């Protein structure tokens, strides 16, 4: 891994704030996370999920198992404030989910400081770690008070967290996520399946996750298990022994041990013929689960040496007889429960391994079936953890971690902006004038995109004889007012990019001008006027103020410009008649956001909407594509592409309302073609800002843009309120 990644650099681009960061340390935790992430993705299909790991092996496994279900896999930053803050500023998660065992003080503190929820699931404290935590209780007690909830694997783990100072009110007894392993999800690569079929072993034993000794006085489990194989090979001529070292760095040493003993073997990475009895050395990652169905007996490693054992649940779910040695401290409750139920064969030491395997090969009995039934009966941890994650997510309130020097530099300027903004609104209010028809304003508190243009078009299609009034930002016409009748055309130069979208829609007359009153007077045939982006334009009287808040970043950095991206304080919502939350993620209720809006304006109705991508223009791209946009909120376009299962090979964000020049197009074409793209994707707004000859300048790439619509929840109620307020 690179130092940049360890210091908080991310190997992917973040598409949207307000997601979930799941922190898993070990390979076992990554495997445990699979079922939970699938459950979260099913309930929250639009919410970004990122997974961090600490080891190279864990990273490789997470990429293999989780990439289809999450938005990014990265190495957990070092547990120092600087790299942790760097990741938090980049991802802006609404929830940090910590798996299982390790306590990371700075990660936990900074996550809570950012306003993210903090949830510890599948929590356990091993026998090995407990004495260290006891000695450092004075240090860990305040850290354990940070999580919103801790879900312990067992009653014993819950008691240990209580002993270390975790608040009893936030401690819950969950279940073990490892019980939610899905046997049906395990699969085997075609070449390995074919090899096993051709080998035709009548008896197959898996030595799973073998480990070295914990110190010089301990044994090497590779040696102990290979002793058992040599003993069995004398009497079991059809035996296939699948040897699986726990760590990648032990693959080569295991091969050397096999060669030194003269045992016939083949490496998984170099499949070839091997005589019977012989050994298959599994020197790849992520395939052990797929091999359990082929086993007649499984020995679980880490139990003959003082390592505390590994999880027996995966082979148990396949109904296989499992043998474990005396050291199962890491999974003591599971081991005790399975042993008591006759679902696990325990041996006192290495000398008993070969006889135990021989006995189970000769007469397996129903030990495997008892293990399967017991494992099935303990399912449900993923559902508990998923509900807890969603509940914590709904109660969180993320806020940006602004660097200290920027706060010092920009706070005085933000105060000046707030004062000037307030004075300007008061002055405009004193100059307020009415138009000849009612005015419906669609605006916002923040700089940048919240979906005002799609909302204006959406409402215009549902109101009788509407007109659209807009400033026409960055238009180059010398005329103070430009009016385009419905169905007519005008150049982008005369209208500006966003106004051009209204013009091309052809559903309403459009008046464009900085003086909104003068421009509005020209909309003589309209019965209601939609004022685009005019919430802070108080010179024009409006009969209904509809404010849009981006659900992912509703208060735009939490401060007015330049400390944040607010045009005015959230208290401005007191002037609104209704609020629409835009870019709402499916499955979310945004309870905390709604509570904060109600605290500002208790009677303010709050609606929600989400983006609905329309058809690509001129057609849907059919090959690798690069994407670019010039929006106030480029993450919204990236998130829309993700929702469409489009993964650009290259992305480029320009400034809002960017006017594309030939040099921009040449650079876009160069970088896109270097990345292997054959198409360029952009937004409808950006398509308006391209030069007339853009198609020829970008050849051989073809360019496609995506019009965006919206779906509005409880639309009829909002329309009823608007019509009631704007009846002429």
C-alpha positions in Angstrom: 0.0 0.0 0.0 1.2 3.6 -0.7 2.0 6.1 2.1 -0.6 8.4 0.5 -3.3 5.8 1.1 -2.2 5.2 4.7 -2.3 9.0 5.3 -5.8 9.2 4.1 -5.5 9.3 0.3 -8.4 7.5 -1.5 -8.1 5.4 -4.6 -11.5 6.4 -5.9 -13.7 9.5 -6.4 -16.5 10.2 -3.9 -19.9 10.6 -5.7 -21.9 12.0 -2.8 -21.6 13.0 0.9 -23.8 11.5 3.6 -22.8 7.8 3.1 -21.6 5.0 5.3 -18.0 4.2 6.1 -17.6 0.6 7.3 -14.2 -0.1 9.0 -13.1 -3.8 9.0 -9.7 -4.8 10.2 -9.1 -8.5 9.6 -10.0 -10.9 6.8 -12.6 -12.5 9.0 -14.3 -9.1 9.5 -14.3 -8.5 5.8 -16.1 -11.8 5.3 -18.5 -10.9 8.1 -19.2 -7.6 6.4 -20.4 -9.1 3.2 -23.9 -10.0 4.4 -24.4 -6.7 6.2 -23.3 -4.6 3.2 -25.7 -6.6 1.0 -28.5 -5.9 3.4 -27.6 -2.2 3.6 -27.4 -1.9 -0.2 -30.9 -3.5 -0.5 -32.4 -1.1 2.0 -30.4 2.0 0.9 -29.6 1.6 -2.8 -28.5 5.2 -3.3 -26.5 5.7 -0.2 -22.7 5.5 -0.8 -20.9 2.7 1.2 -17.1 2.7 1.6 -15.1 0.0 3.2 -11.7 0.4 4.8 -9.2 -2.3 5.8 -5.8 -2.4 7.4 -4.0 -5.3 5.7 -3.0 -6.2 2.2 -4.8 -9.5 2.4 -7.9 -7.9 3.8 -7.8 -5.3 1.0 -7.5 -8.0 -1.7 -10.4 -9.9 -0.3 -12.5 -6.8 0.1 -11.9 -5.8 -3.5 -12.9 -9.3 -4.6 -16.0 -9.7 -2.3 -17.3 -6.2 -1.8 -16.6 -4.1 -4.9 -20.0 -5.0 -6.5 -21.8 -3.9 -3.4 -19.9 -0.8 -2.2 -18.6 2.5 -3.7 -14.9 2.2 -2.7 -12.4 0.1 -0.8 -9.4 1.7 0.8 -6.8 1.3 3.5 -7.7 2.7 6.9 -5.6 5.8 7.6 -3.2 5.8 10.4 -4.9 6.6 13.7 -3.7 10.1 13.9 -5.9 13.2 13.6 -4.5 14.6 10.3 -5.0 11.5 8.1 -8.3 10.6 9.7 -9.7 14.2 9.2 -8.5 14.1 5.6 -10.6 11.0 4.9 -13.6 12.4 6.8 -13.4 15.7 4.8 -13.3 13.7 1.6 -16.0 11.1 2.2 -18.2 13.2 4.6 -19.9 10.1 6.0 -23.1 10.3 7.9 -22.2 7.0 9.7 -19.1 5.1 10.7 -19.6 1.4 11.4 -16.8 -0.3 13.2 -16.5 -4.1 13.0 -15.6 -6.4 15.9 -12.5 -5.9 18.0 -10.2 -2.9 17.7 -10.7 0.4 19.4 -9.3 3.4 17.3 -9.5 6.4 19.6 -8.7 9.2 17.1 -10.9 7.7 14.4 -13.8 7.4 16.8 -13.3 10.9 18.2 -12.9 12.6 14.8 -15.9 10.8 13.4 -18.1 12.0 16.2 -16.6 15.5 15.9 -17.7 15.5 12.3 -21.3 14.8 13.4 -21.3 11.3 11.9 -23.1 8.5 13.8 -20.7 5.9 15.3 -21.9 2.3 15.6 -19.8 -0.7 16.8 -21.3 -4.0 15.6 -20.3 -7.7 16.1 -18.3 -6.3 19.0 -16.1 -8.6 21.0 -13.1 -8.5 23.3 -10.8 -11.5 23.1 -9.1 -13.2 26.0 -5.8 -12.0 24.6 -6.9 -8.3 24.4 -8.8 -8.1 27.7 -5.8 -7.8 30.1 -4.4 -4.9 28.0 -7.7 -3.1 28.0 -8.1 -3.6 31.7 -4.7 -2.1 32.4 -5.6 0.9 30.2 -9.2 1.3 31.4 -8.5 4.9 32.3 -7.7 5.6 28.7 -10.4 3.5 27.0 -13.4 4.4 29.2 -14.0 7.9 27.6 -13.4 6.4 24.1 -16.1 3.7 24.7 -18.5 6.5 25.7 -18.3 7.8 22.1 -20.4 5.3 20.1 -24.1 5.8 19.7 -24.5 2.0 20.2 -22.3 -1.1 20.7 -23.8 -4.4 19.7 -21.9 -7.2 21.4 -21.5 -10.7 19.9 -22.3 -12.5 23.2 -23.3 -11.8 26.8 -19.7 -12.4 27.8 -18.5 -9.7 25.4 -21.2 -7.3 26.7 -20.0 -7.9 30.3 -16.4 -7.1 29.2 -17.4 -3.8 27.6 -19.3 -2.9 30.7 -16.2 -3.7 32.8 -14.1 -1.4 30.6 -16.5 1.5 31.1 -18.9 1.4 28.2 -22.2 3.1 29.1 -24.8 0.4 29.9 -27.5 2.4 28.1 -25.7 2.1 24.8 -24.7 -1.6 25.1 -26.9 -4.1 23.3 -26.7 -7.8 22.9 -26.6 -8.5 19.1 -25.8 -11.7 17.4 -22.7 -12.9 15.6 -22.5 -11.8 12.0 -20.6 -14.9 11.1 -23.8 -16.9 11.6 -25.3 -15.0 8.6 -22.8 -16.5 6.2 -24.7 -17.6 3.0 -23.5 -21.0 1.8 -25.3 -20.5 -1.5 -23.1 -17.4 -2.2 -19.9 -19.5 -2.2 -18.7 -20.4 -5.6 -15.6 -21.9 -7.2 -13.7 -20.8 -10.2 -14.3 -23.0 -13.2 -10.8 -24.3 -13.6 -10.6 -25.4 -10.0 -14.0 -27.1 -10.2 -12.9 -29.0 -13.3 -9.6 -30.0 -11.7 -11.4 -31.4 -8.6 -13.8 -33.4 -10.9 -10.9 -34.8 -12.9 -8.9 -35.7 -9.8 -11.7 -37.8 -8.6 -10.7 -38.0 -5.0 -13.0 -40.3 -3.0 -12.0 -38.7 0.3 -11.2 -35.0 0.8 -9.9 -33.3 3.9 -9.4 -29.5 4.2 -6.8 -28.2 6.7 -8.2 -24.6 6.8 -6.3 -21.5 7.9 -3.3 -23.1 9.4 -1.1 -20.8 11.5 2.4 -20.5 12.9 3.0 -20.7 16.6 2.5 -17.6 18.7 6.1 -17.7 19.9 9.2 -19.9 19.9 7.8 -22.3 22.5 4.7 -23.0 20.3 4.4 -25.3 17.2 3.9 -24.7 13.5 0.5 -25.9 12.4 1.7 -26.6 8.9 4.1 -29.2 10.3 1.5 -30.7 12.7 -1.2 -31.1 10.0 1.3 -32.5 7.4 2.3 -35.1 10.0 -1.4 -36.1 10.1 -1.6 -36.3 6.3 1.5 -38.6 6.1 -0.1 -40.8 8.7 -3.4 -41.0 6.9 -1.8 -41.4 3.5 -0.5 -44.9 4.5 -4.1 -46.2 4.8 -6.2 -43.9 2.7 -5.0 -44.3 -0.9 -7.8 -42.1 -2.4 -7.2 -39.1 -0.1 -7.0 -35.5 -1.3 -5.6 -33.1 1.3 -6.4 -29.4 0.7 -3.9 -27.4 2.6 -4.8 -23.8 3.3 -2.3 -21.5 5.1 -3.9 -18.6 6.8 -1.6 -15.9 5.4 -0.3 -15.1 2.0 3.3 -14.9 3.2 3.1 -18.6 4.3 2.2 -19.9 0.9 5.8 -20.3 -0.2 7.0 -21.8 3.1 4.2 -24.3 3.0 5.3 -25.4 -0.5 8.9 -25.8 0.7 7.7 -27.9 3.6 5.7 -30.2 1.3 8.7 -30.5 -1.1 11.1 -31.2 1.8 8.9 -34.1 3.0 8.5 -35.5 -0.5 4.8 -35.2 -0.4 3.2 -35.0 -3.9 1.4 -31.7 -4.2 0.2 -29.1 -6.7 -0.3 -25.4 -6.1 -3.7 -23.9 -6.9 -2.0 -21.1 -8.9 -0.3 -23.8 -11.1 -2.8 -26.5 -11.4 -1.6 -29.8 -12.8 -1.7 -33.5 -12.2 -1.0 -34.9 -8.7 -1.1 -38.5 -7.7 -3.3 -39.9 -4.9 -2.9 -39.5 -2.0 -1.7 -36.0 -2.6 -2.0 -32.4 -1.6 -3.6 -29.3 -3.2 -1.9 -26.2 -1.8 -4.4 -23.3 -1.9 -2.2 -20.4 -2.5 -4.9 -17.9 -3.6 -7.3 -15.7 -1.6 -11.1 -16.0 -1.3 -11.6 -19.5 -2.6 -11.8 -21.5 0.7 -15.5 -21.0 1.1 -16.1 -22.5 -2.3 -14.1 -25.6 -1.4 -16.0 -26.6 1.7 -18.8 -28.3 -0.2 -16.2 -30.8 -1.6 -14.8 -31.7 1.9 -15.6 -34.8 3.8 -13.8 -33.5 6.9 -12.5 -30.1 7.8 -9.9 -29.3 10.4 -10.0 -25.7 11.6 -6.6 -24.1 12.0 -5.3 -21.8 14.7 -6.6 -24.3 17.3 -3.5 -26.6 17.7 -1.3 -23.6 18.4 -2.0 -20.8 20.9 -3.7 -18.5 18.4 -7.2 -18.7 19.8 -8.8 -20.4 16.8 -10.8 -19.4 13.7 -14.4 -19.4 12.9 -16.0 -22.9 12.3 -19.3 -21.5 11.0 -18.6 -21.6 7.3 -17.9 -25.4 7.1 -20.8 -25.9 9.6 -23.2 -24.2 7.2 -22.3 -26.8 4.6 -23.0 -29.6 7.0 -19.4 -30.8 7.2 -17.8 -32.5 10.3 -15.4 -30.0 11.8 -12.4 -30.9 14.0 -10.8 -28.2 16.3 -8.0 -28.4 18.8 -7.9 -27.1 22.3 -7.4 -23.4 21.5 -10.7 -21.8 20.6 -10.6 -18.7 22.9 -11.4 -16.3 20.1 -14.7 -18.1 19.5 -15.2 -19.6 22.9 -19.0 -19.2 23.0 -19.4 -20.8 19.6 -17.0 -23.6 20.4 -18.7 -24.4 23.7 -22.2 -24.3 22.2 -21.3 -26.6 19.2 -19.3 -29.0 21.4 -22.3 -29.3 23.9 -24.6 -30.0 21.0 -22.4 -32.7 19.5 -21.8 -30.5 16.5 -18.0 -30.1 16.8 -15.3 -32.7 17.3 -12.7 -31.4 19.8 -9.2 -33.0 20.1 -6.7 -32.4 23.0 -3.7 -32.0 20.7 -1.9 -32.7 17.4 -1.4 -36.5 18.1 -5.2 -37.0 18.0 -5.7 -35.2 14.7 -5.0 -38.2 12.3 -7.1 -40.7 14.3 -10.0 -38.2 14.5 -10.0 -37.6 10.8 -9.8 -41.4 10.1 -12.8 -42.0 12.4 -14.9 -39.3 10.7 -14.0 -40.5 7.2 -15.0 -44.0 8.2 -18.2 -43.0 10.1 -19.1 -39.3 9.9 -22.4 -39.8 11.7 -24.7 -36.8 11.9 -22.2 -34.3 13.5 -22.2 -32.2 10.3 -26.0 -32.1 10.1 -26.2 -31.0 13.8 -23.6 -28.3 13.0 -25.7 -27.1 10.1 -29.0 -26.9 12.1 -27.3 -25.2 15.0 -25.7 -22.6 12.7 -28.9 -21.9 10.9 -30.8 -21.4 14.1 -28.5 -18.5 15.1 -29.0 -16.3 12.0 -30.3 -12.8 12.2 -27.3 -10.7 13.1 -27.2 -8.9 9.8 -30.8 -7.8 10.1 -30.1 -6.5 13.7 -27.0 -4.6 12.5 -28.8 -3.2 9.4 -31.6 -1.8 11.5 -29.2 -0.3 14.0 -27.2 1.3 11.1 -30.2 2.9 9.5 -31.5 4.1 12.9 -28.1 5.7 13.7 -27.8 7.1 10.2 -31.2 8.8 10.5 -30.2 10.4 13.8 -26.8 11.8 12.6 -26.0 15.3 11.5 -22.7 15.4 9.6 -20.9 18.7 9.4 -17.7 19.6 7.6 -14.3 19.5 9.4 -13.0 22.8 8.3 -9.2 23.1 8.9 -8.3 25.4 11.8 -6.4 28.0 9.7 -9.3 28.3 7.2 -11.7 28.9 10.1 -9.5 31.6 11.5 -9.1 33.2 8.1 -12.7 33.0 6.9 -14.8 33.4 10.0 -14.5 37.3 10.0 -15.3 37.3 6.3 -18.3 35.1 6.9 -19.6 37.5 9.6 -19.2 40.4 7.1 -21.1 38.4 4.5 -23.9 37.6 6.9 -24.2 41.3 7.9 -24.2 42.5 4.3 -26.6 39.9 3.2 -29.1 40.8 6.0 -28.8 44.5 5.1 -29.3 43.8 1.4 -32.4 41.8 2.1 -33.8 44.5 4.2 -33.1 47.1 1.5 -34.7 45.0 -1.2 -37.7 44.3 0.9 -38.3 48.1 1.1 -38.2 48.3 -2.7 -40.5 45.3 -3.2 -43.0 45.5 -6.2 -45.7 43.3 -7.4 -46.3 41.8 -10.9 -49.7 41.6 -12.6 -50.1 37.9 -11.8 -49.1 35.7 -8.8 -45.5 34.7 -8.5 -44.2 31.3 -7.4 -40.5 31.4 -6.4 -38.3 28.3 -6.6 -35.0 29.1 -4.7 -32.6 27.9 -2.2 -30.2 28.9 0.6 -27.0 27.6 -0.9 -24.7 28.5 -3.7 -24.6 25.7 -6.3 -27.0 23.2 -7.6 -29.9 21.9 -5.7 -32.1 21.0 -8.7 -33.9 24.3 -9.1 -34.0 24.1 -13.0 -35.6 20.6 -13.1 -38.1 21.7 -10.4 -39.2 24.8 -12.3 -39.8 22.7 -15.4 -41.6 20.1 -13.4 -44.0 22.7 -11.9 -44.4 24.5 -15.2 -45.8 21.3 -16.8 -48.4 21.0 -14.0 -49.6 24.7 -13.8 -52.0 26.4 -16.1 -50.5 29.0 -18.5 -47.2 29.4 -16.7 -44.4 31.9 -17.5 -40.8 31.4 -16.4 -38.8 34.4 -15.1 -35.0 34.0 -14.8 -31.9 36.1 -14.5 -30.0 34.4 -17.3 -26.7 34.0 -15.6 -23.7 34.6 -17.9 -25.8 35.5 -20.9 -24.0 37.9 -23.3 -27.0 39.7 -24.8 -26.8 43.6 -24.7 -30.6 43.7 -24.3 -31.7 44.3 -20.7 -34.6 41.9 -21.2 -35.0 38.9 -23.6 -38.4 37.2 -24.0 -38.7 33.9 -25.8 -42.2 32.7 -26.5 -43.1 29.0 -26.0 -41.9 26.9 -28.9 -39.5 29.6 -30.3 -35.7 29.4 -30.2 -32.9 31.7 -29.1 -29.2 31.4 -28.9 -27.4 30.5 -25.6 -25.6 33.8 -26.0 -28.9 35.6 -25.6 -30.3 33.4 -22.8 -27.5 31.8 -20.7 -27.2 28.0 -20.2 -30.0 27.4 -17.6 -32.5 29.6 -19.3 -31.7 27.8 -22.6 -33.0 24.6 -21.0 -36.3 26.4 -20.3 -36.4 27.7 -23.9 -35.7 24.3 -25.5 -38.4 22.7 -23.3 -40.9 24.8 -25.2 -43.6 24.6 -22.4 -43.8 28.3 -21.3 -42.9 31.8 -22.3 -39.5 32.7 -20.8 -38.4 36.2 -19.7 -34.7 36.7 -19.0 -33.2 39.8 -17.3 -31.4 41.0 -14.2 -34.3 43.3 -13.4 -36.8 40.6 -12.6 -39.7 43.1 -12.3 -39.1 44.6 -15.7 -38.7 41.1 -17.3 -41.8 39.8 -15.6 -44.0 42.6 -16.9 -43.2 41.2 -20.4 -44.9 37.9 -19.6 -48.3 39.2 -20.6 -49.9 35.9 -21.5 -49.1 34.1 -18.2 -51.5 33.3 -15.4 -48.7 32.4 -12.9 -45.0 33.2 -13.1 -42.3 30.9 -11.8 -39.4 32.9 -10.5 -36.2 30.8 -10.9 -33.6 31.1 -8.2 -35.1 34.1 -6.6 -35.3 33.4 -2.8 -32.9 36.2 -2.0 -34.3 38.5 -4.6 -36.7 40.5 -2.4 -37.4 43.4 -4.9 -40.1 41.2 -6.4 -43.1 40.2 -4.4 -43.9 36.5 -4.5 -47.0 34.7 -3.4 -45.4 31.4 -2.6 -41.7 30.7 -1.7 -40.6 27.2 -2.4 -37.1 26.5 -1.0 -35.0 23.5 -2.2 -32.5 21.9 0.1 -30.1 19.2 -1.1 -30.7 16.3 1.3 -27.0 15.3 1.1 -25.7 18.7 2.1 -28.8 20.8 3.1 -27.0 23.7 4.7 -24.1 23.8 2.3 -21.1 23.3 4.7 -23.0 24.7 7.7 -21.9 28.3 7.3 -22.3 31.3 5.1 -19.8 32.2 2.4 -16.8 32.0 2.4 -16.7 29.6 5.4 -19.4 27.6 3.8 -21.6 27.9 0.7 -24.7 29.4 2.2 -26.0 32.6 0.8 -27.8 33.4 4.0 -28.4 31.7 7.4 -30.8 28.8 7.7 -33.1 31.1 9.7 -34.1 32.4 6.2 -36.4 29.3 6.1 -38.8 31.3 8.2 -39.8 33.2 5.0 -40.5 30.0 3.1 -44.0 28.5 2.5 -42.7 25.0 1.8 -39.4 23.1 1.5 -38.5 20.3 -0.9 -35.6 18.0 -0.1 -33.9 17.2 -3.3 -31.6 14.2 -4.2 -33.3 12.1 -1.5 -31.8 8.7 -1.3 -34.2 5.8 -1.4 -34.8 4.2 2.0 -33.9 7.4 3.9 -36.4 9.4 6.1 -33.9 12.2 7.0 -35.5 12.5 10.5 -32.7 14.6 11.9 -32.8 17.1 9.0 -36.6 17.4 9.3 -36.3 17.9 13.0 -33.8 20.8 12.5 -36.1 22.4 9.8 -39.0 22.2 12.2 -36.9 23.8 14.9 -36.5 26.8 12.6 -40.0 26.9 11.3 -42.4 24.6 13.2 -45.3 24.8 10.7 -43.2 24.5 7.5 -44.3 21.7 5.3 -41.4 19.5 4.1 -41.7 17.4 0.9 -39.1 15.3 -0.8 -38.0 14.5 -4.3 -35.4 12.5 -6.2 -33.7 12.6 -9.5 -35.2 10.8 -12.5 -32.7 10.5 -15.4 -34.4 10.7 -18.8 -33.2 9.4 -22.1 -29.7 10.0 -23.3 -29.4 12.5 -26.2 -28.9 11.9 -29.1 -28.7 8.2 -28.0 -27.5 5.9 -25.2 -23.7 5.4 -25.3 -22.6 1.8 -26.1 -19.0 1.7 -25.1 -16.4 3.0 -22.5 -17.1 6.6 -21.6 -15.5 9.6 -19.9 -17.7 12.1 -18.1 -17.5 15.9 -17.5 -19.7 18.6 -16.1 -19.7 22.2 -15.0 -22.1 22.2 -12.1 -22.3 23.8 -8.7 -22.6 20.3 -7.3 -20.8 17.9 -9.7 -21.3 15.0 -7.2 -24.9 15.0 -8.2 -24.0 14.0 -11.8 -21.6 11.4 -10.7 -24.3 9.9 -8.4 -26.8 9.9 -11.3 -24.3 8.0 -13.5 -23.8 5.5 -10.7 -27.5 5.0 -10.4 -27.5 4.1 -14.1 -24.7 1.6 -13.6 -22.4 3.8 -15.7 -18.8 3.9 -14.4 -16.8 6.5 -16.4 -13.2 5.6 -17.1 -12.3 9.3 -16.6 -14.1 12.2 -14.9 -13.5 16.0 -15.0 -15.4 18.7 -13.1 -15.3 22.3 -14.3 -16.6 25.4 -12.5 -20.3 26.1 -12.4 -21.7 27.5 -15.7 -18.4 26.8 -17.5 -18.2 28.1 -21.0 -16.2 25.5 -22.9 -13.4 26.7 -25.2 -11.5 24.8 -27.9 -8.6 24.3 -25.5 -11.0 22.6 -23.0 -12.3 20.3 -25.7 -8.8 19.3 -26.8 -7.8 18.5 -23.3 -11.0 16.5 -22.7 -10.5 14.5 -25.9 -6.9 13.8 -25.0 -7.5 12.6 -21.5 -10.6 10.7 -22.4 -8.9 8.8 -25.3 -5.9 8.1 -23.0 -8.3 6.5 -20.6 -9.7 4.3 -23.4 -13.1 6.1 -23.8 -15.0 6.2 -27.1 -17.8 8.4 -25.7 -18.1 11.6 -23.7 -21.0 12.0 -21.2 -22.3 15.3 -19.8 -25.3 17.1 -18.5 -28.0 19.0 -20.5 -26.8 22.2 -18.9 -23.3 21.6 -20.0 -24.4 20.7 -23.5 -25.8 24.3 -23.8 -22.3 25.7 -23.0 -20.5 23.7 -25.7 -19.5 25.6 -28.9 -21.5 25.0 -32.1 -18.7 22.9 -33.6 -18.1 20.8 -30.4 -19.0 17.5 -32.2 -16.3 17.9 -34.9 -13.7 19.1 -32.3 -14.2 16.1 -30.2 -14.1 13.5 -33.0 -13.6 10.5 -33.0 -15.3 10.7 -29.6 -19.1 11.0 -29.6 -20.8 13.2 -27.1 -24.1 12.4 -25.2 -26.0 14.4 -22.6 -28.5 13.4 -20.1 -31.7 15.4 -19.4 -32.8 15.2 -15.8 -36.3 15.2 -14.4 -37.6 14.8 -10.9 -40.1 12.7 -9.0 -41.9 14.6 -6.2 -43.4 12.8 -3.2 -46.9 14.0 -2.1 -47.0 16.1 -5.3 -50.7 16.7 -5.2 -50.6 18.2 -1.7 -47.8 20.6 -2.8 -49.6 21.6 -6.0 -52.8 22.2 -3.9 -50.9 24.6 -1.6 -49.3 26.4 -4.6 -52.6 26.7 -6.5 -54.3 28.0 -3.4 -51.7 30.7 -3.0 -51.4 31.7 -6.7 -54.9 31.8 -7.9 -55.2 35.1 -9.9 
